[in-house]
Amino acid sequence: MAVDELDTRILRLLLEQPRTSVREYARLLGVARGTLQARLDRLERDGVITGSAPSLSPAALGHPVLAFVHIEVTQGHLDDVGDALAAVPEIMEAFSITGGGDLLTRVVARDNAHLEDVIQTLISLPGVVRTRTEVALRERVPHRVLPLVESIGRVAAK
């Protein structure tokens, strides 16, 4: 999907001022409210905008430990294990991967003992052969999309 310069400006506002009204976005951008709404609808329909929920902090919710757990799965059980991971509330994300392991999960925990309990839960899932855990010490680059949006917008403007 092509993102043009106006789309880039819209996405920047959505990221920087997520609680602003559509009317105010239109005013800030100098476009008609209908134009803005049509762009937002297209960006949602095309899957560029995937939600509008608030961003929550697991650390602020009492789960400051972040780990990445690689999971090796018995051949033919990837879907079953993937489905079972959805039932573990401490799993924030899970991805099928290449390289070492079959799945990569982002896991949060209250403390190291809780992390061990979560890992034991994962090891006990049918189809899981082994896990390898890496504990994150400090976030160096927070999750972000704006630099990518701006890069795409610069290319579109050329």
ROFILO-496534 format. One record per residue (C-alpha): x, y, z; residue in one letter. Coordinates in steps of 0.05 Angstrom, whole numbers, plus 5000, padded with zeros to 4 digits. Example, Ala and Ser with C-alpha at 12.3 -4.5 7.8 and 13.67 -1.06 7.14 Angstrom:
ROFILO-496534
524649105156A
527349795143S
end
This chain:
ROFILO-496534
500050005000M
502850684980A
503251195036V
503751905012D
506052535047E
499152695075L
498451985102D
505252075135T
503052715168R
496552385192I
500351785221L
505252245256R
499552615290L
496251965310L
502651725342L
504452385375E
497452615396Q
493251975401P
487652295442R
486152855393T
479452875356S
478752775281V
476253495275R
482653755310E
487153315267Y
483753605205A
484854315231R
492154175247L
493353875178L
489454405141G
484853895107V
477353785107A
474653325161R
471652875106G
478452815072T
481752625137L
476352125154Q
476851805085A
484451745094R
483651445163L
478550945137D
483150735080R
489150675127L
485050225173E
482149815115R
489149715086D
491749475154G
496550065165V
492650285227I
491349655267T
488249925331G
486950495377S
487750185446A
492150515498P
499250275506S
500049945574L
506449825613S
507249125641P
512549405689A
507549905717A
502649325724L
507548965770G
511348555717H
518048915709P
522048305687V
522448225611L
525247605578A
525547305509F
524246555509V
526246145449H
522045505444I
523944885406E
517844485385V
516943755365T
516143725290Q
508843785269G
506544115334H
508044845320L
500745055314D
498744675377D
504244995418V
502745675388G
495445605408D
497345385478A
501845995487L
495746445479A
493146155545A
499346395584V
497847115606P
505247295615E
506547175541I
506247865508M
507947625438E
509946995402A
513046915333F
514946325289S
522346425272I
528146155233T
534745995265G
535445725336G
528745485358G
521845495327D
518346035367L
520646675400L
516346955456T
516647605495R
515047435567V
513947885628V
514247685701A
513747985771R
520747745789D
525847215771N
522246675811A
515846825774H
519646805708L
522146115726E
514945895740D
512746155672V
518545795638I
516645155674Q
509545245648T
512245315577L
516744705584I
510744285607S
506644455545L
505643845499P
510243905440G
515544345473V
522444025470V
526644565504R
527045305518T
532645815520R
531546455558T
534847135552E
533147655605V
532848375581A
536948845625L
534949515598R
530849765539E
535450145492R
530450315436V
523150305456P
517950025408H
517050545355R
514150635286V
514751385273L
521851355244P
519550835193L
513351255176V
517651865166E
522551475122S
516851215079I
513951925075G
520652205051R
520951674996V
513751814975A
515152564971A
520752464919K
end
